[in-house]
Amino acid sequence: MTEEILKRIKQLPPLPESAIEIEAVYQDSNSSFNDMVRILEKDPLLTADILKAANSPLYGFSREINAISQAVGLFGMGTVRGFALASIVKKSFSLDLTPYGITNEMFSALSKKQHALITVWCVKKENKLMGVLSPAAFLVEIGKVIIAQQIIIDNKQEEFRDALKELQNVEAAEEKVVGVRTPEVSATIFKLWKFEDGLVDTIANCQNPDQALEEDKKAAQILNVVREAVTLKGTTSEQSIQNAKKLIEKYDLDMEGFEKALEHVV
């Protein structure tokens, strides 16, 4: 982690109170479904954001979700926690992704597509991991915001574009020009905000799941697959899906479930 990037991370505002309350409920083993619903319903704007996200056609529900309780019932507490944290955290950042050659809308599509693919793929068979996977899928790319800021400040936009073209790999270009990669920056942000260790470890090691703690390896593997499948512009390609399937075979994950999820999401 470079001093410049670390300084920018430390200058971020503290985690909003609403997120702290959600985390407290989620991490409390004595909390119930109703406790989570009650916390979320206290914030009408957050409720609206969650319902808008939950009603995305990417998730394939045939009927409209009209209430937070309905969303929690359908998706589970872990996934709705991801919806909520994504809404809250992204409002803490001023977005300018121009060094990556993408718009804010493309960046939003990237996180939404990653989250939808993970949810449809894993919500049934890997539901116990969704408390980590849901926020991780939404928020793993947030480090790009900090990296983009640094590239702009250092006036290295052209150097970064050249690196992207030469290396054909976003995070290799980040490493070459800025000295750090997106997952490392994102994990450092969430460690500073005192998110649980499993989420931080999963994000930090999503490119190298073997380096994750044993209990976090599968989540890191799944996150790696989905990040490979969804391109920087929030789309998939024949090549990106092939790359993702190679990882699924390597990690011995659920290929049939992944292919069915692609039918819904792509």
CORNORLIN-V929810 format. One record per pair of residues at least 4 apart in sequence whose C-alpha atoms are under 6 Angstrom apart, sorted by the first residue. I is the first residue (numbers start at 1). J is the second residue. D is the distance in whole Angstrom. If there is no record, write none. Layout:
i = <I & I>
j = <J & J>
d = <D & D>
This chain:
i = <1 & 3 & 23 & 25 & 31 & 37 & 50 & 58 & 71 & 72 & 72 & 75 & 77 & 78 & 78 & 79 & 79 & 82 & 82 & 82 & 85 & 86 & 86 & 97 & 97 & 98 & 99 & 99 & 102 & 106 & 106 & 109 & 109 & 110 & 111 & 114 & 114 & 115 & 115 & 117 & 118 & 119 & 120 & 121 & 121 & 121 & 122 & 123 & 129 & 130 & 132 & 132 & 133 & 135 & 136 & 140 & 142 & 143 & 143 & 143 & 144 & 144 & 151 & 151 & 151 & 163 & 163 & 164 & 164 & 171 & 174 & 174 & 175 & 175 & 175 & 183 & 183 & 183 & 184 & 187 & 187 & 187 & 190 & 191 & 197 & 198 & 200 & 202 & 202 & 202 & 205 & 205 & 206 & 206 & 207 & 209 & 209 & 209 & 212 & 212 & 225 & 228 & 228 & 229 & 229 & 229 & 229 & 230 & 230 & 230 & 231 & 231 & 248 & 248 & 262>
j = <180 & 7 & 27 & 31 & 35 & 69 & 83 & 265 & 75 & 76 & 77 & 79 & 81 & 130 & 131 & 130 & 134 & 86 & 134 & 135 & 89 & 90 & 138 & 102 & 148 & 102 & 148 & 157 & 106 & 233 & 234 & 113 & 234 & 234 & 138 & 137 & 226 & 137 & 138 & 121 & 122 & 123 & 261 & 257 & 258 & 261 & 126 & 127 & 133 & 134 & 136 & 199 & 137 & 139 & 140 & 186 & 186 & 182 & 185 & 186 & 148 & 182 & 155 & 156 & 157 & 167 & 173 & 168 & 173 & 181 & 178 & 181 & 179 & 180 & 181 & 187 & 203 & 204 & 204 & 200 & 203 & 204 & 195 & 195 & 201 & 202 & 204 & 206 & 216 & 220 & 209 & 212 & 220 & 224 & 224 & 217 & 220 & 221 & 216 & 217 & 244 & 240 & 244 & 236 & 240 & 241 & 244 & 234 & 235 & 236 & 235 & 236 & 252 & 253 & 266>
d = <6 & 6 & 6 & 6 & 6 & 6 & 6 & 5 & 6 & 5 & 5 & 6 & 6 & 5 & 4 & 6 & 5 & 6 & 5 & 4 & 6 & 6 & 6 & 6 & 6 & 6 & 6 & 5 & 6 & 5 & 6 & 6 & 5 & 4 & 5 & 6 & 6 & 5 & 6 & 6 & 6 & 5 & 5 & 6 & 5 & 5 & 5 & 5 & 6 & 5 & 6 & 5 & 6 & 6 & 5 & 6 & 6 & 5 & 5 & 4 & 6 & 6 & 6 & 5 & 6 & 6 & 5 & 5 & 5 & 5 & 5 & 6 & 4 & 5 & 6 & 6 & 6 & 5 & 5 & 5 & 6 & 5 & 5 & 6 & 6 & 6 & 6 & 6 & 6 & 5 & 5 & 6 & 5 & 5 & 6 & 5 & 5 & 6 & 6 & 5 & 5 & 6 & 5 & 6 & 5 & 5 & 5 & 6 & 5 & 5 & 5 & 6 & 6 & 5 & 5>
